[in-house]
Structures are given as C-alpha cells and as structure tokens.
C-alpha cells in the first residue's frame, strides 16, 4: 500500500487555501510515491481555486472523514504510512519546509 497525505481544507480559510496551493506545487515530486486526498469541507468549490489545482479534490459532504479524524481546524494535515498508521497530524498553517519534510519521510517509507 502507498502512504497517504490527507489535507482537510476549507476555502473560507485563507491558510487552508495557501496550504492547498503549496501541496499542489509539491505534488509532482511525490505523486508516484504518495496518494493525496485533498478534502474540501465545503459543498461547492470556487472555480478560481478549481482551475489552479491539479490534484483531485474530494468532498466530505456528510462529514464522515471530518468525524473519523476528529478535525476541528482548517487546514489539517494527516500523514499515514504504508502500514496504515497515522505517523503525523498537524492543524493550522504550515510552512513549505514542514510540508516537504513530512512528504519526504512518507515517500522514503514507501
């Protein structure tokens, strides 16, 4: 199994959109080593954002994933290793360096 990075984001949160765009920029470096789930917690995506993002965006309309991972803040990043264990979880704005560090760790464990 591939490791997974889940990003819970909300377009009303400026930090969420910034992190989504950062992940999108880094995506091509990791796309064959990590499965990405960008989960929009609103029910309709802004067209401008949709046009900028090349990663698939998923919707959590019934809040199942939000409840499963007990998400309280956006953005929230969950990093899951190939053994399906959560190895890191972070809420709030994150730097590009921190994102890359977590993705590097994930991809090296592939």
C-alpha positions in Angstrom: 0.0 0.0 0.0 1.1 3.6 -0.7 1.4 6.1 2.1 -1.3 8.8 2.2 -1.5 12.5 2.8 -4.9 13.9 3.6 -5.5 17.6 3.7 -8.7 18.9 5.1 -9.2 22.4 3.9 -12.0 25.0 3.6 -12.0 27.8 1.0 -13.2 30.3 3.6 -9.9 29.8 5.5 -7.1 31.7 3.8 -4.5 29.5 5.4 -6.3 26.4 4.0 -6.1 27.7 0.5 -2.4 28.6 0.9 -1.6 25.1 2.1 -3.6 23.5 -0.7 -1.7 25.6 -3.2 1.6 24.6 -1.6 0.7 20.9 -1.7 -0.3 21.3 -5.3 3.1 22.8 -6.1 4.9 19.9 -4.5 2.5 17.2 -5.9 4.5 16.3 -9.0 7.6 15.4 -6.8 5.6 12.8 -4.8 2.6 11.7 -6.9 4.1 8.2 -7.7 5.0 7.6 -4.0 2.1 9.1 -2.0 -1.6 9.0 -2.5 -3.1 12.5 -2.0 -6.6 13.3 -0.7 -7.5 17.0 -0.8 -10.8 17.1 1.1 -12.9 20.2 0.7 -15.1 20.7 3.7 -17.5 23.0 1.9 -20.0 21.6 -0.6 -19.1 23.8 -3.6 -15.6 24.7 -4.9 -14.7 28.1 -6.1 -14.0 27.9 -9.8 -10.8 30.0 -9.5 -9.4 27.6 -7.0 -10.5 24.6 -9.0 -8.7 26.0 -12.1 -5.4 26.4 -10.1 -5.3 22.9 -8.6 -4.2 19.8 -10.5 -4.7 17.3 -7.6 -8.1 15.6 -7.4 -10.3 17.3 -4.8 -12.8 15.2 -2.8 -15.8 16.4 -0.8 -16.8 15.3 2.7 -20.5 16.3 2.4 -21.6 14.1 5.2 -18.7 15.0 7.5 -17.7 11.3 7.7 -13.9 11.9 7.3 -14.0 15.0 9.5 -15.6 13.0 12.3 -13.3 9.9 11.7 -10.2 12.1 12.1 -11.8 14.5 14.7 -10.9 17.5 12.6 -11.6 20.8 14.4 -9.5 23.3 12.5 -8.6 24.0 8.8 -6.2 23.3 7.4 -5.5 19.9 9.0 -2.9 17.5 7.5 -2.9 13.8 8.3 0.1 11.7 7.2 -0.5 7.9 7.1 2.4 5.5 6.5 2.2 2.4 4.2 1.1 0.3 7.3 -2.0 2.5 7.5 -0.8 4.1 10.8 -1.1 7.9 11.3 2.5 9.0 11.8 1.9 12.7 12.0 -1.1 15.1 12.2 -0.9 18.9 12.1 -3.5 21.6 12.2 -3.2 25.2 11.2 -0.9 26.9 8.7 2.3 25.1 7.9 5.5 26.1 6.1 6.6 24.7 2.8 9.6 23.2 4.6 7.5 21.4 7.1 5.2 20.0 4.3 8.2 18.8 2.3 9.8 17.3 5.4 6.7 15.2 6.1 6.2 14.2 2.5 9.9 13.2 2.3 9.5 11.0 5.4 6.4 9.5 3.9 7.9 8.8 0.5 11.0 7.3 2.0 8.9 4.8 3.9 7.2 3.7 0.6 
